[in-house]
Structure formats: C-alpha cells, structure tokens
Amino acid sequence: MNRIDIPPTYPLAPPRITFRTQIVHANVALKDGEICLDLLKDAWTPAYSVLECVRAVRMLLSCPGIDSPLNVDVAALIRAGDTLAARRLTEYWCTHEKGRYDGL
C-alpha cells in the first residue's frame, strides 16, 4: 500500500509517495517507506502528473536502481545475483500481510 501526499505547492513541488506496508527493496527505506526516485526529488518538474509518479514508482519496483540505493544491503544482494531479498519479501508478505487486502 502506498501513501500519496500532495503538498500545497503542487505542481511546483512533487507529491510525496511512501510505502505504508514494509517492503524489502533497494530503493525503499525499510524504516519509513521513503522512496528513492529522482522524479520525486531533483528531477521533478511541474510537467509531471501524479499518475506519472505512480507509474514511475511501479517501474522502480520492477527495475531497482542499485547505483543509489536507500537499502544498501538489498542492493548488494541484487548485484551479487542473490534472490534472498525476494525470498524474504515473500516470507514477510505470507506471514504478516496475508488476507489484509482481500476484497480490495
């Protein structure tokens, strides 16, 4: 689950998108769900829409940016070709989140 906060200065400032559900990902801070994505920081321009931001986050989930990670441990696993991060995510989801979003 994501949280999207639109600042009063939008579209001059980007929306703040964070994960409410804890995920294991190279570009997501485990502690607070902050997302490391240039589009939501330095590369932001008022030409982008909230929908484009959501799409960029979705793309980031599929293709992590391991050159500037928030979670360096997961990035190191990805660089090494280890699937342990994916296994941990699956285990967490099956143990803690099972059924939480049924019917959504």
The first five atom37 places (N, CA, C, CB, O) and aatype in JSON, in Angstrom:
{
  "aatype": [12, 2, 1, 9, 3, 9, 14, 14, 16, 18, 14, 10, 0, 14, 14, 1, 9, 16, 13, 1, 16, 5, 9, 19, 8, 0, 2, 19, 0, 10, 11, 3, 7, 6, 9, 4, 10, 3, 10, 10, 11, 3, 0, 17, 16, 14, 0, 18, 15, 19, 10, 6, 4, 19, 1, 0, 19, 1, 12, 10, 10, 15, 4, 14, 7, 9, 3, 15, 14, 10, 2, 19, 3, 19, 0, 0, 10, 9, 1, 0, 7, 3, 16, 10, 0, 0, 1, 1, 10, 16, 6, 18, 17, 4, 16, 8, 6, 11, 7, 1, 18, 3, 7, 10],
  "atom_mask": [
    [1, 1, 1, 1, 1],
    [1, 1, 1, 1, 1],
    [1, 1, 1, 1, 1],
    [1, 1, 1, 1, 1],
    [1, 1, 1, 1, 1],
    [1, 1, 1, 1, 1],
    [1, 1, 1, 1, 1],
    [1, 1, 1, 1, 1],
    [1, 1, 1, 1, 1],
    [1, 1, 1, 1, 1],
    [1, 1, 1, 1, 1],
    [1, 1, 1, 1, 1],
    [1, 1, 1, 1, 1],
    [1, 1, 1, 1, 1],
    [1, 1, 1, 1, 1],
    [1, 1, 1, 1, 1],
    [1, 1, 1, 1, 1],
    [1, 1, 1, 1, 1],
    [1, 1, 1, 1, 1],
    [1, 1, 1, 1, 1],
    [1, 1, 1, 1, 1],
    [1, 1, 1, 1, 1],
    [1, 1, 1, 1, 1],
    [1, 1, 1, 1, 1],
    [1, 1, 1, 1, 1],
    [1, 1, 1, 1, 1],
    [1, 1, 1, 1, 1],
    [1, 1, 1, 1, 1],
    [1, 1, 1, 1, 1],
    [1, 1, 1, 1, 1],
    [1, 1, 1, 1, 1],
    [1, 1, 1, 1, 1],
    [1, 1, 1, 0, 1],
    [1, 1, 1, 1, 1],
    [1, 1, 1, 1, 1],
    [1, 1, 1, 1, 1],
    [1, 1, 1, 1, 1],
    [1, 1, 1, 1, 1],
    [1, 1, 1, 1, 1],
    [1, 1, 1, 1, 1],
    [1, 1, 1, 1, 1],
    [1, 1, 1, 1, 1],
    [1, 1, 1, 1, 1],
    [1, 1, 1, 1, 1],
    [1, 1, 1, 1, 1],
    [1, 1, 1, 1, 1],
    [1, 1, 1, 1, 1],
    [1, 1, 1, 1, 1],
    [1, 1, 1, 1, 1],
    [1, 1, 1, 1, 1],
    [1, 1, 1, 1, 1],
    [1, 1, 1, 1, 1],
    [1, 1, 1, 1, 1],
    [1, 1, 1, 1, 1],
    [1, 1, 1, 1, 1],
    [1, 1, 1, 1, 1],
    [1, 1, 1, 1, 1],
    [1, 1, 1, 1, 1],
    [1, 1, 1, 1, 1],
    [1, 1, 1, 1, 1],
    [1, 1, 1, 1, 1],
    [1, 1, 1, 1, 1],
    [1, 1, 1, 1, 1],
    [1, 1, 1, 1, 1],
    [1, 1, 1, 0, 1],
    [1, 1, 1, 1, 1],
    [1, 1, 1, 1, 1],
    [1, 1, 1, 1, 1],
    [1, 1, 1, 1, 1],
    [1, 1, 1, 1, 1],
    [1, 1, 1, 1, 1],
    [1, 1, 1, 1, 1],
    [1, 1, 1, 1, 1],
    [1, 1, 1, 1, 1],
    [1, 1, 1, 1, 1],
    [1, 1, 1, 1, 1],
    [1, 1, 1, 1, 1],
    [1, 1, 1, 1, 1],
    [1, 1, 1, 1, 1],
    [1, 1, 1, 1, 1],
    [1, 1, 1, 0, 1],
    [1, 1, 1, 1, 1],
    [1, 1, 1, 1, 1],
    [1, 1, 1, 1, 1],
    [1, 1, 1, 1, 1],
    [1, 1, 1, 1, 1],
    [1, 1, 1, 1, 1],
    [1, 1, 1, 1, 1],
    [1, 1, 1, 1, 1],
    [1, 1, 1, 1, 1],
    [1, 1, 1, 1, 1],
    [1, 1, 1, 1, 1],
    [1, 1, 1, 1, 1],
    [1, 1, 1, 1, 1],
    [1, 1, 1, 1, 1],
    [1, 1, 1, 1, 1],
    [1, 1, 1, 1, 1],
    [1, 1, 1, 1, 1],
    [1, 1, 1, 0, 1],
    [1, 1, 1, 1, 1],
    [1, 1, 1, 1, 1],
    [1, 1, 1, 1, 1],
    [1, 1, 1, 0, 1],
    [1, 1, 1, 1, 1]
  ],
  "atom_positions": [
    [[0.83, -1.17, 0.0], [0.0, 0.0, 0.0], [0.88, 1.25, 0.0], [-0.95, -0.01, 1.2], [1.87, 1.32, 0.72]],
    [[0.52, 2.19, -0.79], [1.25, 3.46, -0.85], [0.43, 4.57, -0.19], [1.58, 3.83, -2.31], [-0.79, 4.5, -0.07]],
    [[1.16, 5.59, 0.21], [0.52, 6.82, 0.69], [1.0, 7.94, -0.23], [0.86, 7.12, 2.21], [2.2, 8.06, -0.49]],
    [[0.08, 8.74, -0.71], [0.43, 9.87, -1.58], [-0.03, 11.15, -0.89], [-0.22, 9.72, -2.99], [-1.22, 11.35, -0.64]],
    [[0.93, 12.01, -0.61], [0.63, 13.31, -0.01], [0.91, 14.39, -1.05], [1.48, 13.55, 1.29], [2.0, 14.46, -1.61]],
    [[-0.08, 15.22, -1.31], [0.05, 16.31, -2.27], [0.32, 17.6, -1.47], [-1.24, 16.45, -3.17], [-0.53, 18.02, -0.69]],
    [[1.48, 18.21, -1.67], [1.78, 19.43, -0.91], [0.98, 20.62, -1.44], [3.29, 19.75, -0.98], [0.52, 20.6, -2.58]],
    [[0.8, 21.64, -0.62], [0.06, 22.83, -1.08], [0.73, 23.52, -2.26], [-0.09, 23.81, 0.07], [0.08, 24.27, -2.99]],
    [[2.02, 23.29, -2.44], [2.76, 23.93, -3.54], [2.77, 23.11, -4.82], [4.18, 24.19, -3.11], [3.42, 23.49, -5.8]],
    [[2.03, 21.96, -4.84], [1.93, 21.17, -6.06], [1.22, 22.01, -7.12], [1.16, 19.82, -5.81], [0.24, 22.67, -6.79]],
    [[1.64, 22.01, -8.34], [2.62, 21.18, -9.03], [4.05, 21.71, -9.02], [2.19, 21.0, -10.42], [4.92, 21.13, -9.67]],
    [[4.31, 22.78, -8.31], [5.69, 23.27, -8.26], [6.59, 22.35, -7.45], [5.74, 24.69, -7.67], [7.8, 22.28, -7.69]],
    [[6.02, 21.65, -6.5], [6.75, 20.66, -5.7], [6.13, 19.29, -5.96], [6.71, 21.02, -4.16], [4.92, 19.2, -6.21]],
    [[6.92, 18.23, -5.9], [6.4, 16.9, -6.2], [5.52, 16.36, -5.08], [7.55, 15.94, -6.46], [5.62, 16.79, -3.94]],
    [[4.66, 15.4, -5.43], [3.93, 14.7, -4.37], [4.91, 13.85, -3.57], [2.79, 13.82, -4.96], [5.98, 13.49, -4.06]],
    [[4.55, 13.53, -2.35], [5.39, 12.65, -1.53], [4.7, 11.29, -1.52], [5.59, 13.21, -0.05], [3.57, 11.15, -1.06]],
    [[5.4, 10.29, -2.05], [4.86, 8.94, -2.11], [5.71, 8.06, -1.22], [4.82, 8.39, -3.59], [6.94, 8.02, -1.36]],
    [[5.07, 7.36, -0.31], [5.77, 6.44, 0.58], [5.01, 5.12, 0.65], [5.94, 7.05, 2.0], [3.83, 5.06, 0.31]],
    [[5.7, 4.09, 1.09], [5.05, 2.8, 1.31], [4.59, 2.71, 2.75], [6.0, 1.63, 0.96], [5.38, 2.94, 3.67]],
    [[3.35, 2.37, 2.95], [2.82, 2.13, 4.29], [3.1, 0.7, 4.71], [1.3, 2.43, 4.36], [3.29, 0.42, 5.9]],
    [[3.13, -0.2, 3.75], [3.46, -1.59, 4.0], [4.97, -1.73, 3.87], [2.71, -2.56, 3.03], [5.56, -1.27, 2.9]],
    [[5.6, -2.36, 4.85], [7.04, -2.53, 4.82], [7.41, -3.49, 3.68], [7.57, -3.07, 6.18], [6.88, -4.6, 3.6]],
    [[8.33, -3.04, 2.81], [8.79, -3.91, 1.73], [10.31, -3.95, 1.72], [8.25, -3.43, 0.36], [10.98, -3.03, 2.2]],
    [[10.84, -5.03, 1.16], [12.28, -5.18, 1.02], [12.62, -4.81, -0.42], [12.75, -6.65, 1.37], [12.31, -5.56, -1.35]],
    [[13.26, -3.66, -0.6], [13.59, -3.16, -1.94], [14.78, -2.23, -1.83], [12.37, -2.43, -2.59], [14.93, -1.51, -0.84]],
    [[15.64, -2.24, -2.83], [16.86, -1.43, -2.8], [16.57, 0.06, -2.71], [17.69, -1.71, -4.03], [17.38, 0.81, -2.16]],
    [[15.45, 0.51, -3.24], [15.16, 1.95, -3.29], [14.05, 2.39, -2.35], [14.79, 2.33, -4.69], [13.47, 3.46, -2.52]],
    [[13.76, 1.56, -1.36], [12.74, 1.9, -0.37], [13.34, 1.72, 1.02], [11.46, 1.01, -0.55], [13.89, 0.67, 1.34]],
    [[13.23, 2.77, 1.83], [13.75, 2.7, 3.2], [12.85, 1.79, 4.02], [13.83, 4.11, 3.84], [11.63, 1.98, 4.09]],
    [[13.45, 0.79, 4.64], [12.7, -0.17, 5.43], [12.02, 0.51, 6.62], [13.62, -1.29, 5.92], [10.92, 0.13, 7.01]],
    [[12.68, 1.51, 7.19], [12.2, 2.18, 8.4], [10.9, 2.96, 8.19], [13.26, 3.1, 8.93], [9.95, 2.82, 8.96]],
    [[10.87, 3.8, 7.15], [9.73, 4.7, 6.99], [9.04, 4.63, 5.63], [10.17, 6.09, 7.23], [8.1, 5.39, 5.37]],
    [[9.49, 3.74, 4.74], [8.84, 3.59, 3.44], [9.18, 4.66, 2.42], [0.0, 0.0, 0.0], [8.55, 4.73, 1.37]],
    [[10.17, 5.51, 2.74], [10.59, 6.55, 1.79], [11.09, 5.9, 0.5], [11.69, 7.46, 2.41], [11.75, 4.86, 0.54]],
    [[10.78, 6.52, -0.63], [11.17, 6.0, -1.94], [12.26, 6.88, -2.51], [9.95, 5.93, -2.9], [12.13, 8.11, -2.55]],
    [[13.34, 6.25, -2.96], [14.44, 6.97, -3.6], [14.19, 6.95, -5.11], [15.84, 6.34, -3.23], [14.45, 5.94, -5.78]],
    [[13.69, 8.06, -5.64], [13.37, 8.16, -7.05], [13.59, 9.6, -7.47], [11.9, 7.7, -7.34], [12.97, 10.51, -6.93]],
    [[14.48, 9.82, -8.44], [14.82, 11.18, -8.88], [13.6, 12.01, -9.25], [15.76, 11.12, -10.06], [13.54, 13.21, -8.97]],
    [[12.63, 11.37, -9.88], [11.43, 12.08, -10.31], [10.71, 12.75, -9.14], [10.47, 11.11, -11.02], [10.09, 13.8, -9.3]],
    [[10.81, 12.14, -7.96], [10.14, 12.69, -6.78], [11.03, 13.66, -6.01], [9.7, 11.57, -5.87], [10.65, 14.16, -4.95]],
    [[12.21, 13.92, -6.54], [13.16, 14.81, -5.85], [13.7, 15.83, -6.85], [14.33, 13.99, -5.2], [12.99, 16.75, -7.27]],
    [[14.96, 15.67, -7.23], [15.68, 16.66, -8.05], [15.19, 16.77, -9.49], [17.13, 16.31, -8.08], [15.27, 17.84, -10.09]],
    [[14.68, 15.69, -10.06], [14.26, 15.71, -11.46], [12.82, 16.18, -11.65], [14.42, 14.33, -12.06], [12.3, 16.18, -12.77]],
    [[12.17, 16.57, -10.57], [10.76, 16.99, -10.65], [10.59, 18.27, -11.46], [10.2, 17.19, -9.25], [11.36, 19.22, -11.33]],
    [[9.57, 18.28, -12.31], [9.11, 19.5, -12.99], [7.59, 19.51, -12.93], [9.64, 19.57, -14.49], [6.97, 18.44, -12.82]],
    [[6.97, 20.67, -12.99], [5.5, 20.75, -12.96], [4.82, 20.04, -14.14], [5.07, 22.19, -12.93], [3.6, 19.86, -14.13]],
    [[5.59, 19.65, -15.13], [5.01, 18.95, -16.28], [4.57, 17.53, -15.91], [6.02, 18.9, -17.43], [3.74, 16.94, -16.62]],
    [[5.11, 16.97, -14.83], [4.74, 15.62, -14.41], [3.42, 15.63, -13.65], [5.84, 14.99, -13.53], [3.09, 16.59, -12.95]],
    [[2.68, 14.55, -13.8], [1.41, 14.4, -13.08], [1.58, 13.37, -11.96], [0.26, 13.98, -14.04], [2.58, 12.66, -11.91]],
    [[0.61, 13.31, -11.08], [0.63, 12.3, -10.02], [0.6, 10.9, -10.63], [-0.56, 12.5, -9.04], [1.27, 10.0, -10.15]],
    [[-0.19, 10.73, -11.68], [-0.26, 9.43, -12.35], [1.1, 9.01, -12.88], [-1.29, 9.47, -13.49], [1.48, 7.85, -12.75]],
    [[1.84, 9.94, -13.47], [3.18, 9.61, -13.96], [4.11, 9.23, -12.81], [3.77, 10.81, -14.74], [4.97, 8.36, -12.96]],
    [[3.94, 9.85, -11.67], [4.74, 9.5, -10.49], [4.43, 8.08, -10.03], [4.48, 10.49, -9.34], [5.34, 7.31, -9.72]],
    [[3.16, 7.74, -9.99], [2.75, 6.39, -9.58], [3.31, 5.37, -10.57], [1.21, 6.28, -9.5], [3.78, 4.31, -10.15]],
    [[3.25, 5.67, -11.84], [3.81, 4.76, -12.85], [5.32, 4.61, -12.68], [3.5, 5.27, -14.27], [5.86, 3.51, -12.84]],
    [[6.01, 5.69, -12.35], [7.46, 5.63, -12.14], [7.8, 4.78, -10.92], [8.04, 7.05, -11.97], [8.78, 4.03, -10.94]],
    [[7.0, 4.88, -9.87], [7.22, 4.04, -8.69], [7.0, 2.58, -9.05], [6.27, 4.45, -7.52], [7.76, 1.7, -8.64]],
    [[5.96, 2.31, -9.81], [5.69, 0.94, -10.25], [6.86, 0.39, -11.06], [4.39, 0.89, -11.1], [7.26, -0.76, -10.87]],
    [[7.41, 1.19, -11.96], [8.56, 0.78, -12.76], [9.77, 0.52, -11.86], [8.9, 1.85, -13.82], [10.51, -0.44, -12.07]],
    [[9.97, 1.38, -10.88], [11.09, 1.22, -9.96], [11.01, -0.1, -9.21], [11.13, 2.38, -8.97], [12.03, -0.73, -8.93]],
    [[9.8, -0.53, -8.87], [9.64, -1.8, -8.18], [10.12, -2.96, -9.04], [8.19, -2.01, -7.78], [10.68, -3.93, -8.53]],
    [[9.89, -2.86, -10.34], [10.32, -3.92, -11.27], [11.8, -3.84, -11.59], [9.52, -3.84, -12.55], [12.45, -4.87, -11.79]],
    [[12.33, -2.63, -11.65], [13.73, -2.41, -12.05], [14.43, -1.54, -11.02], [13.8, -1.75, -13.47], [14.55, -0.33, -11.22]],
    [[14.88, -2.13, -9.92], [15.51, -1.31, -8.87], [16.76, -0.6, -9.37], [15.85, -2.17, -7.67], [17.53, -1.15, -10.16]],
    [[16.95, 0.61, -8.89], [18.16, 1.37, -9.19], [19.2, 1.08, -8.12], [0.0, 0.0, 0.0], [19.15, 1.64, -7.03]],
    [[20.13, 0.21, -8.42], [21.09, -0.22, -7.4], [22.32, 0.68, -7.33], [21.53, -1.64, -7.67], [23.21, 0.45, -6.52]],
    [[22.37, 1.71, -8.17], [23.51, 2.63, -8.13], [23.39, 3.66, -7.0], [23.66, 3.35, -9.46], [24.4, 4.16, -6.51]],
    [[22.17, 3.97, -6.59], [21.97, 4.92, -5.48], [20.85, 4.41, -4.57], [21.63, 6.35, -6.03], [19.79, 5.03, -4.48]],
    [[21.09, 3.29, -3.89], [20.04, 2.67, -3.08], [19.86, 3.32, -1.72], [20.35, 1.22, -2.9], [20.78, 3.93, -1.17]],
    [[18.67, 3.19, -1.18], [18.42, 3.54, 0.22], [18.74, 2.34, 1.1], [16.95, 4.01, 0.42], [19.19, 2.5, 2.24]],
    [[18.5, 1.16, 0.58], [18.76, -0.08, 1.31], [19.97, -0.75, 0.66], [17.5, -1.02, 1.29], [19.83, -1.53, -0.28]],
    [[21.15, -0.44, 1.18], [22.39, -0.92, 0.56], [22.54, -2.43, 0.66], [23.59, -0.25, 1.2], [23.17, -3.04, -0.2]],
    [[21.97, -3.04, 1.69], [22.08, -4.49, 1.84], [21.33, -5.21, 0.72], [21.54, -4.93, 3.2], [21.84, -6.18, 0.15]],
    [[20.14, -4.75, 0.41], [19.36, -5.36, -0.68], [20.05, -5.1, -2.02], [17.92, -4.81, -0.7], [20.09, -6.0, -2.86]],
    [[20.58, -3.9, -2.21], [21.29, -3.6, -3.46], [22.49, -4.53, -3.64], [21.75, -2.14, -3.48], [22.76, -4.98, -4.75]],
    [[23.2, -4.81, -2.55], [24.35, -5.71, -2.63], [23.91, -7.12, -3.02], [25.1, -5.75, -1.28], [24.59, -7.79, -3.79]],
    [[22.78, -7.56, -2.5], [22.25, -8.88, -2.87], [21.88, -8.92, -4.35], [21.03, -9.23, -2.0], [22.14, -9.91, -5.03]],
    [[21.28, -7.85, -4.83], [20.89, -7.8, -6.25], [22.13, -7.82, -7.13], [20.03, -6.54, -6.54], [22.18, -8.54, -8.13]],
    [[23.13, -7.03, -6.76], [24.37, -7.01, -7.54], [25.01, -8.39, -7.6], [25.37, -6.0, -6.94], [25.58, -8.78, -8.62]],
    [[24.91, -9.12, -6.5], [25.51, -10.45, -6.43], [24.66, -11.52, -7.1], [25.76, -10.83, -4.98], [25.07, -12.67, -7.21]],
    [[23.46, -11.13, -7.55], [22.59, -12.1, -8.2], [21.87, -13.0, -7.22], [0.0, 0.0, 0.0], [21.36, -14.05, -7.6]],
    [[21.83, -12.62, -5.95], [21.2, -13.42, -4.9], [19.71, -13.13, -4.87], [21.84, -13.13, -3.52], [19.3, -11.97, -4.95]],
    [[18.9, -14.15, -4.76], [17.46, -13.97, -4.7], [16.94, -13.98, -3.26], [16.76, -15.06, -5.5], [15.73, -14.08, -3.04]],
    [[17.83, -13.88, -2.3], [17.44, -13.89, -0.9], [16.46, -12.76, -0.58], [18.66, -13.78, -0.01], [15.51, -12.96, 0.18]],
    [[16.68, -11.59, -1.15], [15.77, -10.46, -0.9], [14.35, -10.8, -1.33], [16.27, -9.2, -1.63], [13.4, -10.5, -0.62]],
    [[14.22, -11.41, -2.48], [12.89, -11.8, -2.96], [12.26, -12.84, -2.05], [12.98, -12.34, -4.4], [11.07, -12.79, -1.77]],
    [[13.07, -13.77, -1.58], [12.54, -14.79, -0.66], [12.09, -14.15, 0.66], [13.61, -15.86, -0.38], [11.04, -14.51, 1.19]],
    [[12.87, -13.21, 1.17], [12.49, -12.53, 2.43], [11.19, -11.76, 2.26], [13.61, -11.58, 2.9], [10.33, -11.78, 3.14]],
    [[11.06, -11.09, 1.15], [9.83, -10.33, 0.88], [8.63, -11.27, 0.84], [9.94, -9.55, -0.44], [7.6, -10.98, 1.44]],
    [[8.76, -12.38, 0.14], [7.68, -13.35, 0.04], [7.32, -13.91, 1.41], [8.06, -14.48, -0.91], [6.15, -14.02, 1.75]],
    [[8.34, -14.25, 2.19], [8.09, -14.78, 3.54], [7.37, -13.75, 4.4], [9.41, -15.2, 4.2], [6.42, -14.09, 5.11]],
    [[7.82, -12.51, 4.35], [7.19, -11.46, 5.14], [5.73, -11.29, 4.73], [7.94, -10.12, 4.98], [4.83, -11.27, 5.57]],
    [[5.5, -11.19, 3.43], [4.16, -10.97, 2.93], [3.23, -12.11, 3.34], [4.17, -10.82, 1.4], [2.11, -11.87, 3.81]],
    [[3.69, -13.34, 3.17], [2.86, -14.5, 3.5], [2.58, -14.6, 5.0], [3.52, -15.79, 3.02], [1.51, -15.04, 5.41]],
    [[3.54, -14.18, 5.81], [3.39, -14.28, 7.26], [2.58, -13.13, 7.85], [4.75, -14.32, 7.91], [1.69, -13.36, 8.67]],
    [[2.87, -11.9, 7.44], [2.3, -10.73, 8.11], [1.14, -10.05, 7.37], [3.36, -9.73, 8.32], [0.29, -9.43, 8.01]],
    [[1.09, -10.16, 6.08], [0.11, -9.39, 5.31], [-0.99, -10.26, 4.7], [0.8, -8.63, 4.22], [-1.89, -9.73, 4.04]],
    [[-0.92, -11.56, 4.9], [-1.89, -12.46, 4.27], [-3.32, -12.08, 4.65], [-1.6, -13.92, 4.67], [-3.66, -11.99, 5.83]],
    [[-4.13, -11.86, 3.65], [-5.54, -11.55, 3.87], [-5.84, -10.1, 4.19], [0.0, 0.0, 0.0], [-7.0, -9.71, 4.24]],
    [[-4.81, -9.3, 4.42], [-5.03, -7.91, 4.82], [-5.76, -7.09, 3.75], [-3.7, -7.25, 5.15], [-6.55, -6.2, 4.07]],
    [[-5.49, -7.4, 2.49], [-6.07, -6.61, 1.41], [-7.09, -7.4, 0.6], [-4.98, -6.11, 0.5], [-7.42, -7.01, -0.52]],
    [[-7.59, -8.49, 1.13], [-8.62, -9.25, 0.43], [-9.84, -8.38, 0.19], [-9.0, -10.51, 1.24], [-10.26, -7.63, 1.07]],
    [[-10.39, -8.47, -0.99], [-11.59, -7.73, -1.31], [-11.38, -6.31, -1.77], [0.0, 0.0, 0.0], [-12.34, -5.59, -2.04]],
    [[-10.11, -5.88, -1.86], [-9.85, -4.52, -2.34], [-9.87, -4.49, -3.85], [-8.51, -4.0, -1.82], [-9.66, -3.43, -4.44]]
  ]
}
